Amino acid sequence: MAKQKAASRPAAKTAVKKKWTGLKSTAKPAARKTITSKGRVSAAKKTAPKAAAKARPRQRVAISHHREEDFRADGLRTYARYRDLGISAASHGLAQAHVIRLQGPCNPAEVSKLHFHDVEFQMVYVLKGWVKTYMEGEGETLMKQGSAWTQPPRIRHMILDYSDDVELLEVILPAEFKTVELKA
């Protein structure tokens, strides 16, 4: 009787059953149906309030190849050199990304100043070397090559020490933001 029921099933259902039981099937899979958009995104735009934020300009591709001459001392920290990756221009200020080289040897009197950034998002990845940081609520942390961390908006933090060869990749939203240095 079980054989009779299986024989009466359509091939696709038999294939599915056999797939789950681990048996191979010679039945051909059913053709996949192409799904097309029905304009749901457009409908959502029509019902959105007029006071909604302005649409951002279209982003473009940003390609940045390593060149030593692109490291400049024109960034936030006087003890660092920055290589802009072109993300700010390509995203019309939505985000910023750069490679930072902290210049050694570390001078704690210059670098260890408690501060925060008025940002929406900040992420740092250690490309080379190491950096020791302090973040409010986390304490001191040693970040080595391959380490990554995020810094929530307005978190108080500072650099405590770093290796002479440290390189960091930093991604921040938005590209333009305020940094507030705090008195100890």
Secondary structure, 3 states (H helix, E strand, C coil): CHHHHHHHCCHHHHHHHHHHHCCCCCCCCCCCCCCCCCCHHHHHHHHCCCCCCCCCCCCCCCCCCCCHHHCECCCCCCCEEEEECCHHHHCCCCCEEEEEEECCCCCHHHHCCCEEEECCEEEEEEEECEEEEEECCCEEEEEECCCEEECCCCCCEEEEEECCCCEEEEEEECCCCEEEECCC
